[in-house]
Amino acid sequence: MMSNSNIDGVVDDDARTAQTEMTDVNNNNNNDGSTLMERGDGGASLPNPVEIPRSTGRKGSTMLVVFAISMLIVVVVSIALGVSLGTKDDDSSSSSGSMARASTAEEIQDYIVDLGLSSADTFLNSDVPQTKASEWLANVDPLNLRVPEKGVDRRTEDDEDAYHFVLRYVMVVLYYTTNGPNWRYQFNFLSGKHTCAWNGILLNSVGGFISFGLVCNNQKEAFALYLDAQGLEGSLPQEMAVLTTLKQLDFNFNDDLGGNLPTALCAMVDLLTLSIGYNKISGNIPPCINELTNLEFLFLPDTQLGGPLPSLVGMNKLQKIFLDDNNLNGDISTAFDALPELQMVFLEDNDFTGLIGPDFMKNNDKLVQFDASDNRLSGALPIHLLQFEQFQLLDLHGNALNGPMPTSYPINPNMLFMALHDNDLEGTLDPSIANLYNLFHLDLSNNTLGGPIPDEIGNMANLTYLFLGKNPFQPGPIPDTFANLTKLEEFSLKTSKRTGNLPSYIGSWSSLKLLDLDENDFGGNIPTEFGELVDLEFLMLNDNLLIGEIPDEFKNLIKLRAGFFESNALTGDMNHMCELGNFQELANDLDGNELLVADCINNVGPVACDCCICCDPNDPDDNGENSCNDHELITNLDPQWEFIYTRVRFDFGNDTRFVDRAYLP
């Protein structure tokens, strides 16, 4: 959940793995019985909430903050309903042994069974959480609550004691079911405080406050339950069905939380946010999920959920769906037709099927982002989505899209990201693609696109990532208009039938980190201007017709981590590159973490290089190709929303991996 003061802000790009220092300002007990101040450790680390920034230089217009959504709803509804972060006037310091106990465990169990919260058979086992909860309430609880009269409805507004008793029982069951004694922080659970005070407020490093635990409104009804990143284990209990007044439920980042999603969740009909991602929960999404007709934010990524997506009909307020990185399947071609408020849909890395046709999501005109990459969708590029006024992001890479590319593209100044690589799209690339002139990311690689590469792409001056490789385009040079693409950080025309000389203007792309031009028919010398690319980390010029020597100016490529020059007609001495910091150890330790590859034939020629992996162009493999280099750089991205669709790593084959230095500690 997001700090209230940071709702409109942006935090680290590596939101999924970054750590934020927290200080407990409510002096809550930790699971070792101490407080943070007593421990003197300066605060413990919690995973930083995952975000998509509202505004970045790369994305330009508004991008919604994912976890800020939850806290934004809390703030708005809190103002309307008068939410308090915990009632403290019912705190009790009484010892359980200093007074007669108000109720026995048997009386408590009898009352709970009568209400239908837990079954009588459950209490036959002394080791289950329900029995432990009844015994704690009877024998330990400092509040020493008396069992309400039978027949009193736990939801009756005028019987606060009955509601509080049931709420306390359910919270204790949850505590024991999820191994509460080993939670990261205890947040007053199982203390003598009123159950609505079983919470805490943590202060993060930027001065924002984050609530954890059970949060109640001024009527002392359960309003929100925040237990993300607390080390919960086990499964969620069915007794949670009593929490019908909850607006927010957040159990993200509990790696060992398992079991199934309980149907109890469907009783929480007031829920606005259901957020239980990054765990081991399995089974199917309950079909009754569509009873949550007030739900706006459904967040279940990176679990082990499987089976088909249940009907979402009736969830008319649903705005954001995160179901990525699961084992879900089934046809989704009409799954979202009845969701008029839908803005963001993330379904990547599942096994969904369905035909994308002209009617696919045509009624979801508020859509902003749609990612269904790495599934088994078929059909054509849904060009009609690009006509939606606020549409920004389309990622359908890694599917089975086929058929011709569109013959025209609409003008859409909000469109920022389009990834369609690894499909079966064919035809030509229409020049009107430049109507998407604010794109920062365009990836059409590994399709069967033909025809010329449009000069008009050079007018898309905001492009940062441009991947057109592995397409059988009409042979020709890199268009001169590409000189305008000065914001490029990664550029690939790998295996795209490019000819002519390497353009010297590439040396003016001062932000370039990756340049992949391998397996083409480029000739002539390598431009000396390439030596001005001081941020360049990966350079692939292999499998061309280049001649001459590696320019001396390449000694300026101080950030270079991998260079591929083999299978050309290059000559001369390139040992000046061995003096670059990343390659100084390669002469004695070829560990694969940094790579220089050249036609040096055991370090003696035609290229001399003491730190290179040497190839022999006269010793091809069975396919007639150079046999020494099987490290094919994967130059397109497998983008992830958690990392704001920027690159996290570069892969060489299956055994060599480079982490983007921006994500290193």
ZIDANOR-V214979 format. One record per backbone hydrogen bond with DSSP energy under -0.5 kcal/mol. NH is the residue of the N-H (numbers start at 0). CO is the residue of the C=O. If there is no record, write none. Layout:
nh=NH co=CO
nh=NH co=CO
//
This chain:
nh=1 co=66
nh=3 co=208
nh=5 co=2
nh=6 co=3
nh=8 co=5
nh=14 co=12
nh=14 co=641
nh=16 co=13
nh=17 co=13
nh=19 co=45
nh=21 co=43
nh=22 co=202
nh=24 co=22
nh=24 co=200
nh=25 co=200
nh=29 co=33
nh=30 co=183
nh=32 co=29
nh=38 co=34
nh=39 co=35
nh=40 co=35
nh=45 co=19
nh=47 co=17
nh=59 co=55
nh=60 co=58
nh=62 co=53
nh=65 co=63
nh=66 co=49
nh=68 co=64
nh=68 co=65
nh=70 co=66
nh=71 co=67
nh=72 co=68
nh=73 co=69
nh=74 co=70
nh=75 co=71
nh=76 co=72
nh=77 co=73
nh=78 co=74
nh=79 co=75
nh=80 co=76
nh=81 co=77
nh=82 co=77
nh=83 co=215
nh=87 co=85
nh=90 co=87
nh=97 co=94
nh=107 co=103
nh=108 co=104
nh=109 co=105
nh=110 co=106
nh=111 co=107
nh=112 co=108
nh=113 co=109
nh=114 co=110
nh=115 co=111
nh=115 co=112
nh=116 co=111
nh=117 co=111
nh=122 co=118
nh=122 co=119
nh=123 co=120
nh=124 co=121
nh=125 co=123
nh=127 co=124
nh=131 co=127
nh=132 co=128
nh=133 co=129
nh=134 co=130
nh=135 co=131
nh=136 co=132
nh=137 co=133
nh=138 co=134
nh=139 co=135
nh=140 co=135
nh=143 co=140
nh=151 co=148
nh=152 co=150
nh=155 co=152
nh=158 co=155
nh=162 co=158
nh=163 co=159
nh=164 co=160
nh=165 co=161
nh=166 co=162
nh=167 co=163
nh=168 co=164
nh=169 co=165
nh=170 co=166
nh=171 co=167
nh=172 co=168
nh=173 co=169
nh=174 co=170
nh=175 co=171
nh=176 co=172
nh=177 co=173
nh=178 co=175
nh=179 co=174
nh=181 co=178
nh=182 co=179
nh=183 co=229
nh=185 co=28
nh=186 co=28
nh=188 co=185
nh=190 co=187
nh=196 co=193
nh=197 co=194
nh=198 co=196
nh=199 co=211
nh=201 co=209
nh=202 co=22
nh=203 co=201
nh=203 co=207
nh=204 co=20
nh=206 co=203
nh=209 co=201
nh=211 co=199
nh=212 co=225
nh=213 co=197
nh=214 co=223
nh=215 co=83
nh=216 co=220
nh=217 co=80
nh=217 co=81
nh=219 co=216
nh=222 co=214
nh=223 co=214
nh=224 co=247
nh=225 co=212
nh=226 co=224
nh=226 co=249
nh=228 co=251
nh=229 co=226
nh=232 co=177
nh=233 co=255
nh=234 co=176
nh=239 co=236
nh=240 co=237
nh=241 co=238
nh=242 co=239
nh=243 co=241
nh=245 co=242
nh=246 co=222
nh=247 co=222
nh=248 co=272
nh=249 co=224
nh=250 co=274
nh=252 co=276
nh=253 co=276
nh=253 co=277
nh=254 co=252
nh=255 co=231
nh=256 co=253
nh=257 co=233
nh=257 co=255
nh=260 co=281
nh=261 co=259
nh=264 co=261
nh=265 co=262
nh=266 co=263
nh=267 co=264
nh=268 co=266
nh=269 co=243
nh=270 co=267
nh=271 co=246
nh=272 co=246
nh=273 co=296
nh=274 co=248
nh=274 co=272
nh=275 co=298
nh=277 co=300
nh=278 co=301
nh=279 co=256
nh=281 co=258
nh=282 co=303
nh=284 co=305
nh=288 co=285
nh=289 co=286
nh=290 co=287
nh=291 co=288
nh=292 co=290
nh=294 co=291
nh=295 co=271
nh=296 co=271
nh=297 co=319
nh=298 co=273
nh=298 co=296
nh=299 co=297
nh=299 co=321
nh=301 co=323
nh=302 co=324
nh=303 co=280
nh=305 co=282
nh=306 co=326
nh=308 co=328
nh=309 co=307
nh=314 co=311
nh=315 co=313
nh=316 co=292
nh=317 co=314
nh=318 co=295
nh=319 co=295
nh=320 co=343
nh=321 co=297
nh=322 co=320
nh=322 co=345
nh=324 co=347
nh=325 co=348
nh=326 co=304
nh=328 co=306
nh=329 co=350
nh=331 co=352
nh=334 co=331
nh=336 co=333
nh=338 co=335
nh=339 co=337
nh=340 co=315
nh=341 co=338
nh=342 co=318
nh=343 co=318
nh=344 co=368
nh=345 co=320
nh=346 co=344
nh=346 co=370
nh=347 co=370
nh=348 co=372
nh=349 co=373
nh=350 co=327
nh=352 co=329
nh=353 co=375
nh=355 co=353
nh=355 co=377
nh=356 co=354
nh=359 co=356
nh=361 co=358
nh=363 co=360
nh=364 co=362
nh=366 co=363
nh=367 co=342
nh=368 co=342
nh=369 co=392
nh=370 co=344
nh=371 co=394
nh=373 co=396
nh=375 co=351
nh=377 co=353
nh=378 co=399
nh=379 co=355
nh=382 co=380
nh=384 co=381
nh=385 co=381
nh=385 co=382
nh=386 co=383
nh=387 co=384
nh=390 co=387
nh=391 co=367
nh=392 co=367
nh=393 co=416
nh=394 co=369
nh=395 co=418
nh=397 co=420
nh=399 co=376
nh=401 co=378
nh=402 co=423
nh=404 co=425
nh=411 co=409
nh=411 co=434
nh=414 co=411
nh=415 co=391
nh=416 co=391
nh=417 co=440
nh=418 co=393
nh=419 co=442
nh=421 co=444
nh=422 co=445
nh=423 co=400
nh=425 co=402
nh=426 co=447
nh=428 co=449
nh=429 co=405
nh=429 co=427
nh=432 co=429
nh=433 co=430
nh=434 co=431
nh=435 co=432
nh=436 co=434
nh=438 co=435
nh=439 co=415
nh=440 co=415
nh=441 co=464
nh=442 co=417
nh=443 co=466
nh=444 co=466
nh=445 co=468
nh=446 co=469
nh=447 co=424
nh=449 co=426
nh=453 co=451
nh=456 co=453
nh=457 co=454
nh=458 co=455
nh=459 co=456
nh=460 co=458
nh=461 co=436
nh=462 co=459
nh=463 co=439
nh=464 co=439
nh=465 co=489
nh=466 co=441
nh=467 co=491
nh=468 co=491
nh=469 co=493
nh=470 co=494
nh=472 co=470
nh=473 co=450
nh=475 co=496
nh=481 co=478
nh=482 co=479
nh=483 co=480
nh=484 co=481
nh=485 co=483
nh=487 co=484
nh=488 co=463
nh=489 co=463
nh=490 co=513
nh=491 co=465
nh=492 co=515
nh=494 co=517
nh=495 co=492
nh=498 co=475
nh=499 co=520
nh=501 co=522
nh=505 co=502
nh=506 co=503
nh=507 co=504
nh=508 co=505
nh=509 co=507
nh=510 co=485
nh=511 co=508
nh=512 co=488
nh=513 co=488
nh=514 co=537
nh=515 co=490
nh=516 co=514
nh=516 co=539
nh=518 co=541
nh=519 co=542
nh=520 co=497
nh=522 co=499
nh=523 co=544
nh=529 co=526
nh=530 co=527
nh=531 co=528
nh=532 co=529
nh=533 co=531
nh=535 co=532
nh=536 co=512
nh=537 co=512
nh=538 co=561
nh=539 co=514
nh=540 co=538
nh=540 co=563
nh=542 co=565
nh=543 co=566
nh=544 co=521
nh=546 co=523
nh=547 co=568
nh=549 co=570
nh=553 co=550
nh=554 co=551
nh=555 co=552
nh=556 co=553
nh=557 co=555
nh=559 co=556
nh=560 co=536
nh=561 co=536
nh=562 co=594
nh=563 co=538
nh=564 co=562
nh=564 co=596
nh=568 co=545
nh=570 co=547
nh=571 co=605
nh=573 co=571
nh=573 co=607
nh=576 co=573
nh=577 co=574
nh=578 co=575
nh=579 co=576
nh=582 co=579
nh=583 co=579
nh=583 co=580
nh=585 co=582
nh=587 co=584
nh=588 co=584
nh=590 co=588
nh=594 co=560
nh=596 co=562
nh=597 co=612
nh=599 co=597
nh=600 co=614
nh=603 co=599
nh=603 co=600
nh=604 co=599
nh=604 co=606
nh=606 co=598
nh=607 co=571
nh=608 co=606
nh=611 co=608
nh=612 co=595
nh=613 co=611
nh=614 co=597
nh=616 co=614
nh=618 co=615
nh=620 co=624
nh=623 co=620
nh=626 co=618
nh=629 co=627
nh=631 co=629
nh=632 co=630
nh=633 co=650
nh=634 co=632
nh=638 co=636
nh=642 co=639
nh=643 co=640
nh=644 co=639
nh=645 co=642
nh=649 co=657
nh=651 co=655
nh=652 co=631
nh=652 co=650
nh=654 co=651
nh=655 co=651
nh=657 co=649
nh=658 co=656
nh=659 co=647
nh=662 co=659
nh=663 co=660
//
